[in-house]
Amino acid sequence: MTAVEIGGVAFLILFVLLAIRVPIGVAMMAVGFGGYAAIAGLNPALNTLKTIAYERYSSYTFSIVPLFLLMGEFATIGGISQALFKAANTWLGHRRGGIAMAAIGACAGFGAIAGSSLATAATMAQVALPEMRRYGYSGALATGTLAAGGTLGILIPPSIVLVIYAILAEQNIAKLFAAAFIPGILAAIGYMIAIAIYVRLYPDDAKVTERQSYAVRFRSLLDIWPVLVIFLLVIGGIYLGIFTPTEAAAVGAFGTGMLAFFRKKLNWQSFTLSIFNTAKATAMIFLIVLGAELINRFLVVTRLPRFLADSISSWQVTPIVIMIVILIIYLLLGCVMDSLSMILLTIPIFFPIVMGLDFGLTAEETAIWFGIMTLVVVEVGLITPPVGLNVFIINSMAKDVPMMESFRGVLPFLISDLIRIALLVAFPAITLAALWWFF
């Protein structure tokens, strides 16, 4: 059996392990180590296992992960989600579908602090779901809105998944954050347009609230100014060259911690719980990263990525068609896998293929464009049947809404996502515009 064939068999074994619910990190470690040992021998495999953990985890860049996770934990404890939703609802609630639009806006704002889709979805659901149900929003619209809005957590910077991609692809984190801005804004606007169209087709699915005076509206902004300051400090500090991304994450974690403390939401018990939750999430991510690193070393030995890249290069199709095929694969994988697992498992295979294609862009621009496209499609996978992790999280919090109704509720947002993906594929300049502006 050739090395390439061993690589193909190893991936079949990996998907079998995932199908029987073996944790993704453990599955990748087992397959990566076993495959490497089968080709190079047991001693080289043990030597690789001994060194890669230190090589990967001693990287200064990796310290950004627990810091952004801690920032999200403090943001959740500090009640930032309630303030954001209240402010957005004060401005938009009087419009038909306005509470749902406010939820999207609040998800975008909270995602800019939390950096996690699942955390954004779960946190905002606690705040916005009771309000939408109280004002007569249908189960489909309420749960669909929050599931889709939660996906903004991994798209609007800072994003944990984008940080992991930057490390794997050896790209500049600040440039990736800049490139994610316009797609993130387009996502939020597209979702609001989807809501506006939906409530005109089904007017009984949403009621309106009382119009607030401008005095009340502007007063609501006073509650969220610390959030804006923290966001501008973190993101502005990066692009003005004041902080490195890791230092900015530390500043953001300190700022959200202080905000939670002054709001009297952070005590010793909640502080230790935040540290514990951060450590647990970091350990999970680092285990998956270690498994991915073993898979990567195994793939290098098999030369499977090179074989696939050469095979695809021989196709008589344009590079954009190959990109579309890769994105379709991501959409299919999104039906059964979570976002971080998809990134870690597929980037070692797809990244060399994409970098070998000519899109009329520089190598760095191609890598950044592909990273954002991957993030966008991974985001869609979070609300795609039959898994759709965000849908499951929101539905578990809305006990009276059937699962099929929740999946029906995300359909308008999926249509919006597909239109946005088509635009970003057809016009890479949309993604790269902020990159050219800032750098």
C-alpha positions as CSV (number, residue, x, y, z in Angstrom):
1,M,0.0,0.0,0.0
2,T,1.4,3.4,-1.0
3,A,1.7,6.4,1.3
4,V,-1.1,8.1,-0.5
5,E,-3.4,5.1,-0.1
6,I,-2.5,4.9,3.6
7,G,-3.5,8.6,3.8
8,G,-6.9,7.9,2.2
9,V,-7.6,4.9,4.4
10,A,-6.6,6.9,7.5
11,F,-9.2,9.6,6.6
12,L,-11.9,6.9,6.3
13,I,-11.0,5.6,9.7
14,L,-11.1,9.2,11.1
15,F,-14.7,9.8,9.8
16,V,-15.7,6.4,11.3
17,L,-14.3,7.5,14.6
18,L,-16.2,10.8,14.4
19,A,-19.4,8.9,13.4
20,I,-19.2,6.8,16.6
21,R,-18.8,10.0,18.7
22,V,-15.1,9.8,19.5
23,P,-14.0,13.4,20.5
24,I,-12.4,15.1,17.5
25,G,-9.1,15.8,19.2
26,V,-8.7,12.2,20.3
27,A,-9.7,10.9,16.9
28,M,-7.2,13.1,15.1
29,M,-4.4,12.2,17.5
30,A,-5.1,8.5,17.1
31,V,-5.2,8.6,13.3
32,G,-2.3,10.9,13.0
33,F,0.0,9.0,15.3
34,G,-1.1,5.6,13.9
35,G,-0.7,6.7,10.3
36,Y,2.7,8.3,10.9
37,A,3.9,5.1,12.7
38,A,2.6,3.0,9.8
39,I,4.7,4.9,7.3
40,A,7.8,6.2,9.2
41,G,8.0,3.6,12.1
42,L,7.1,3.7,15.7
43,N,10.2,5.4,17.1
44,P,9.9,8.4,14.7
45,A,6.2,8.7,15.5
46,L,7.0,8.7,19.3
47,N,9.7,11.3,18.7
48,T,7.3,13.5,16.7
49,L,4.7,13.2,19.5
50,K,7.3,14.2,22.0
51,T,8.3,17.4,20.2
52,I,5.2,18.8,18.5
53,A,3.3,19.6,21.7
54,Y,6.2,21.9,22.9
55,E,6.7,23.4,19.4
56,R,3.1,24.3,19.0
57,Y,2.1,25.3,22.6
58,S,5.3,27.4,23.3
59,S,4.2,29.7,20.5
60,Y,3.6,33.2,21.8
61,T,0.7,33.7,19.3
62,F,-1.3,30.9,21.0
63,S,-1.7,32.9,24.2
64,I,-4.3,35.0,22.4
65,V,-6.8,32.1,22.5
66,P,-7.3,32.0,26.3
67,L,-7.3,35.8,26.5
68,F,-10.1,36.2,24.0
69,L,-12.0,33.4,25.7
70,L,-11.6,35.1,29.0
71,M,-12.8,38.4,27.5
72,G,-15.9,36.6,26.3
73,E,-16.5,35.1,29.8
74,F,-16.3,38.5,31.5
75,A,-18.5,40.0,28.8
76,T,-21.2,37.4,29.5
77,I,-21.0,37.9,33.3
78,G,-21.0,41.7,33.0
79,G,-24.4,41.8,31.4
80,I,-23.2,43.4,28.2
81,S,-25.7,41.3,26.2
82,Q,-28.6,42.9,28.0
83,A,-27.4,46.4,27.5
84,L,-26.7,45.9,23.8
85,F,-30.2,44.3,23.2
86,K,-32.0,47.0,25.2
87,A,-30.3,49.8,23.2
88,A,-30.9,48.1,19.9
89,N,-34.5,47.4,20.8
90,T,-35.1,51.0,21.9
91,W,-34.1,52.2,18.4
92,L,-35.7,49.4,16.3
93,G,-38.4,47.8,18.4
94,H,-41.3,49.9,17.0
95,R,-40.8,48.6,13.5
96,R,-42.4,45.3,12.3
97,G,-39.7,42.7,13.0
98,G,-37.8,45.3,14.9
99,I,-37.1,43.2,18.0
100,A,-35.6,40.5,15.7
101,M,-33.5,43.2,14.0
102,A,-32.4,44.4,17.4
103,A,-31.4,40.9,18.3
104,I,-29.2,40.7,15.2
105,G,-27.6,44.1,16.0
106,A,-27.0,43.0,19.6
107,C,-25.5,39.7,18.4
108,A,-23.1,41.6,16.2
109,G,-22.1,43.9,19.1
110,F,-21.7,41.0,21.5
111,G,-19.8,38.9,18.9
112,A,-17.3,41.8,18.6
113,I,-16.5,41.2,22.3
114,A,-17.1,37.5,22.8
115,G,-15.5,36.1,19.6
116,S,-17.5,32.8,19.8
117,S,-20.6,31.9,17.9
118,L,-22.0,29.4,20.4
119,A,-21.4,31.8,23.3
120,T,-23.1,34.6,21.4
121,A,-26.1,32.5,20.5
122,A,-26.6,31.1,24.0
123,T,-26.1,34.4,25.7
124,M,-28.3,36.5,23.4
125,A,-31.0,33.8,23.5
126,Q,-31.4,34.3,27.3
127,V,-32.0,38.0,26.8
128,A,-33.9,38.3,23.5
129,L,-35.9,35.1,23.3
130,P,-38.3,36.0,26.1
131,E,-38.9,39.5,24.7
132,M,-39.6,38.2,21.2
133,R,-42.0,35.6,22.5
134,R,-43.7,38.2,24.8
135,Y,-44.5,40.3,21.8
136,G,-46.0,37.5,19.8
137,Y,-43.1,36.5,17.6
138,S,-43.6,33.1,16.1
139,G,-41.3,30.3,17.3
140,A,-39.7,30.0,13.8
141,L,-38.8,33.7,13.5
142,A,-37.6,34.0,17.1
143,T,-35.4,30.9,17.2
144,G,-34.2,31.3,13.6
145,T,-33.2,34.9,14.2
146,L,-31.1,34.1,17.3
147,A,-29.5,31.0,15.7
148,A,-28.4,33.0,12.7
149,G,-27.4,36.1,14.7
150,G,-25.2,33.9,16.8
151,T,-23.1,33.0,13.8
152,L,-21.9,36.6,13.8
153,G,-19.8,35.8,16.8
154,I,-17.1,34.0,14.8
155,L,-17.2,36.4,11.8
156,I,-17.0,39.9,13.4
157,P,-13.5,40.4,14.9
158,P,-12.1,39.3,17.2
159,S,-12.8,35.7,16.2
160,I,-11.3,32.6,17.9
161,V,-11.7,30.5,14.7
162,L,-10.0,33.2,12.6
163,V,-7.1,33.2,15.1
164,I,-6.7,29.5,14.7
165,Y,-6.8,29.8,10.9
166,A,-4.1,32.5,11.0
167,I,-1.9,30.3,13.1
168,L,-2.4,27.3,10.8
169,A,-1.9,29.2,7.6
170,E,0.8,31.4,9.0
171,Q,-1.0,34.6,8.2
172,N,-1.1,38.0,9.9
173,I,-4.0,38.0,12.5
174,A,-4.5,41.8,12.3
175,K,-4.9,41.6,8.5
176,L,-7.4,38.8,8.8
177,F,-9.4,40.7,11.3
178,A,-9.5,43.7,8.9
179,A,-10.6,41.5,6.0
180,A,-13.5,40.1,8.1
181,F,-15.1,43.5,8.8
182,I,-17.0,44.0,5.6
183,P,-18.2,40.4,5.3
184,G,-19.4,40.7,8.9
185,I,-21.2,43.9,8.3
186,L,-22.8,42.5,5.2
187,A,-23.9,39.4,7.2
188,A,-25.7,41.6,9.8
189,I,-27.3,43.8,7.1
190,G,-28.4,40.7,5.0
191,Y,-30.0,39.2,8.1
192,M,-32.0,42.4,8.8
193,I,-33.1,42.5,5.2
194,A,-34.2,38.8,5.5
195,I,-36.2,39.7,8.5
196,A,-37.8,42.7,6.8
197,I,-38.9,40.5,3.9
198,Y,-40.1,37.7,6.1
199,V,-42.4,39.9,8.2
200,R,-44.0,41.4,5.1
201,L,-44.7,37.9,3.8
202,Y,-45.9,36.7,7.2
203,P,-47.1,39.8,9.1
204,D,-48.7,37.8,11.9
205,D,-45.4,36.3,12.9
206,A,-44.1,39.5,14.5
207,K,-45.7,42.4,16.5
208,V,-44.3,45.9,17.2
209,T,-43.5,47.6,20.4
210,E,-44.2,51.2,21.5
211,R,-42.1,53.9,19.7
212,Q,-39.6,55.4,22.2
213,S,-38.7,59.1,22.3
214,Y,-35.3,60.2,21.1
215,A,-34.4,61.1,24.7
216,V,-35.0,57.5,25.7
217,R,-33.1,56.2,22.7
218,F,-30.0,58.3,23.3
219,R,-30.2,57.5,27.0
220,S,-30.0,53.8,26.1
221,L,-26.6,54.4,24.4
222,L,-25.1,55.5,27.7
223,D,-25.3,51.9,28.9
224,I,-23.3,50.6,26.0
225,W,-20.5,53.2,25.7
226,P,-18.1,51.1,27.8
227,V,-18.6,48.3,25.3
228,L,-17.8,50.6,22.4
229,V,-14.7,51.9,24.2
230,I,-13.4,48.4,24.8
231,F,-14.0,47.4,21.2
232,L,-12.3,50.5,19.8
233,L,-9.4,50.1,22.3
234,V,-8.8,46.5,21.2
235,I,-9.3,46.8,17.5
236,G,-8.0,50.4,17.2
237,G,-5.0,49.5,19.3
238,I,-4.1,46.7,16.8
239,Y,-4.4,48.8,13.7
240,L,-2.7,51.9,15.1
241,G,0.2,49.7,16.1
242,I,-0.2,50.3,19.8
243,F,-0.8,46.7,20.7
244,T,0.0,43.3,19.1
245,P,-3.1,41.1,18.8
246,T,-2.1,39.2,21.9
247,E,-1.6,42.4,23.9
248,A,-4.9,43.7,22.6
249,A,-6.6,40.5,23.8
250,A,-5.1,41.0,27.3
251,V,-6.3,44.7,27.3
252,G,-9.8,43.5,26.2
253,A,-10.0,40.8,28.9
254,F,-8.9,43.4,31.6
255,G,-11.4,45.9,30.3
256,T,-14.4,43.6,30.2
257,G,-13.3,42.3,33.7
258,M,-13.3,45.8,35.1
259,L,-16.7,46.5,33.4
260,A,-18.2,43.5,35.0
261,F,-16.6,44.4,38.4
262,F,-18.0,48.0,38.4
263,R,-21.4,46.7,37.4
264,K,-21.2,44.5,40.5
265,K,-21.5,41.4,38.5
266,L,-18.0,40.1,39.1
267,N,-17.3,38.6,42.5
268,W,-14.9,35.9,43.6
269,Q,-17.2,33.1,42.7
270,S,-18.0,34.4,39.2
271,F,-14.3,35.2,38.7
272,T,-13.2,31.7,39.5
273,L,-15.9,30.3,37.4
274,S,-14.8,32.4,34.4
275,I,-11.2,31.2,34.9
276,F,-12.4,27.6,35.1
277,N,-14.6,27.9,31.9
278,T,-11.7,29.6,30.1
279,A,-9.3,26.9,31.1
280,K,-11.7,24.2,30.0
281,A,-12.4,25.8,26.6
282,T,-8.7,26.4,26.1
283,A,-7.8,22.8,26.9
284,M,-10.4,21.6,24.5
285,I,-9.1,23.8,21.7
286,F,-5.5,22.9,22.4
287,L,-6.2,19.2,22.4
288,I,-7.9,19.6,19.0
289,V,-4.9,21.6,17.8
290,L,-2.5,18.9,18.9
291,G,-4.5,16.3,17.1
292,A,-4.5,18.5,14.0
293,E,-0.8,18.9,14.2
294,L,-0.3,15.1,14.3
295,I,-2.6,14.8,11.2
296,N,-0.6,17.5,9.5
297,R,2.7,15.7,10.1
298,F,1.1,12.5,8.9
299,L,-0.2,14.2,5.7
300,V,3.3,15.6,5.0
301,V,4.7,12.1,5.0
302,T,1.9,10.7,2.8
303,R,2.1,13.6,0.3
304,L,-1.6,13.4,0.0
305,P,-2.2,17.2,-0.1
306,R,0.4,17.4,-2.9
307,F,-1.3,14.5,-4.8
308,L,-4.7,16.2,-4.5
309,A,-3.3,19.5,-5.5
310,D,-1.7,18.0,-8.6
311,S,-4.9,16.1,-9.5
312,I,-7.1,19.2,-9.1
313,S,-4.6,21.3,-11.1
314,S,-5.1,18.9,-14.0
315,W,-8.8,19.6,-14.2
316,Q,-9.8,21.6,-17.2
317,V,-11.7,24.1,-15.2
318,T,-11.1,27.7,-13.9
319,P,-9.7,28.3,-10.4
320,I,-13.0,29.8,-9.4
321,V,-14.8,26.6,-10.1
322,I,-12.4,24.7,-7.9
323,M,-13.0,27.3,-5.1
324,I,-16.8,26.7,-5.4
325,V,-16.3,23.0,-5.2
326,I,-14.2,23.4,-2.0
327,L,-16.9,25.7,-0.5
328,I,-19.6,23.2,-1.3
329,I,-17.6,20.5,0.6
330,Y,-17.4,22.9,3.5
331,L,-21.2,23.4,3.4
332,L,-21.7,19.6,3.4
333,L,-19.2,19.1,6.3
334,G,-21.0,21.8,8.2
335,C,-24.0,19.6,8.3
336,V,-22.2,17.1,10.6
337,M,-19.2,18.9,12.2
338,D,-18.5,22.0,14.3
339,S,-16.6,25.0,12.9
340,L,-13.3,24.6,14.7
341,S,-13.1,20.9,13.8
342,M,-13.7,21.7,10.2
343,I,-11.0,24.3,10.1
344,L,-8.4,22.2,11.8
345,L,-9.2,19.1,9.7
346,T,-9.5,20.6,6.3
347,I,-7.0,23.5,6.1
348,P,-4.0,21.2,5.8
349,I,-5.6,19.7,2.7
350,F,-7.4,22.6,1.0
351,F,-4.9,25.4,1.8
352,P,-2.1,24.1,-0.5
353,I,-4.6,23.5,-3.2
354,V,-5.9,27.0,-3.1
355,M,-2.5,28.6,-2.9
356,G,-1.5,26.7,-6.1
357,L,-4.3,28.4,-8.1
358,D,-4.1,31.7,-9.8
359,F,-7.0,34.1,-8.9
360,G,-5.1,37.2,-10.0
361,L,-4.2,38.0,-6.4
362,T,-0.9,38.0,-4.5
363,A,-0.2,34.9,-2.3
364,E,-1.1,36.8,0.9
365,E,-4.3,38.2,-0.6
366,T,-5.3,34.7,-1.7
367,A,-4.6,33.2,1.7
368,I,-6.6,36.0,3.4
369,W,-9.5,35.8,0.9
370,F,-9.7,32.0,1.3
371,G,-9.6,32.3,5.1
372,I,-12.6,34.7,5.1
373,M,-14.5,32.6,2.6
374,T,-13.8,29.5,4.8
375,L,-15.0,31.4,7.9
376,V,-18.2,32.5,6.1
377,V,-19.1,29.0,4.9
378,V,-18.2,27.5,8.3
379,E,-20.6,30.1,9.8
380,V,-23.4,28.9,7.5
381,G,-22.7,25.3,8.7
382,L,-23.7,26.3,12.2
383,I,-27.4,26.8,11.1
384,T,-27.5,24.1,8.3
385,P,-29.6,21.0,8.9
386,P,-29.4,18.3,10.1
387,V,-26.9,19.3,12.9
388,G,-26.7,23.1,13.0
389,L,-25.2,23.5,16.4
390,N,-26.6,27.0,16.9
391,V,-30.1,25.8,16.0
392,F,-29.9,23.1,18.6
393,I,-28.6,25.5,21.3
394,I,-31.4,28.0,20.7
395,N,-34.1,25.3,20.4
396,S,-33.0,23.7,23.7
397,M,-33.8,27.1,25.3
398,A,-37.2,27.4,23.6
399,K,-38.9,24.4,25.0
400,D,-42.2,25.1,23.2
401,V,-40.8,25.3,19.7
402,P,-40.4,22.1,17.7
403,M,-37.0,21.5,16.1
404,M,-38.4,21.5,12.6
405,E,-40.0,24.9,13.2
406,S,-36.6,26.3,14.2
407,F,-34.9,24.9,11.1
408,R,-37.7,26.5,9.0
409,G,-37.0,29.7,10.7
410,V,-33.3,29.8,9.6
411,L,-34.2,29.3,5.9
412,P,-34.5,33.1,5.1
413,F,-31.1,33.6,6.7
414,L,-29.6,30.7,4.8
415,I,-30.8,32.3,1.6
416,S,-29.1,35.6,2.7
417,D,-25.9,33.7,3.4
418,L,-25.8,32.0,0.0
419,I,-26.3,35.4,-1.7
420,R,-23.4,36.8,0.4
421,I,-21.2,33.9,-0.4
422,A,-21.8,34.3,-4.1
423,L,-20.9,38.0,-3.9
424,L,-17.7,37.3,-2.0
425,V,-16.6,34.6,-4.4
426,A,-17.4,36.7,-7.5
427,F,-15.8,39.9,-6.1
428,P,-12.8,39.2,-3.9
429,A,-12.3,43.0,-3.6
430,I,-15.2,43.1,-1.2
431,T,-13.2,41.1,1.3
432,L,-9.8,42.7,0.6
433,A,-11.1,46.3,0.5
434,A,-10.5,46.9,4.3
435,L,-7.2,45.1,4.0
436,W,-6.0,47.6,1.3
437,W,-7.4,50.5,3.3
438,F,-5.7,49.7,6.6
439,F,-2.4,48.3,5.3
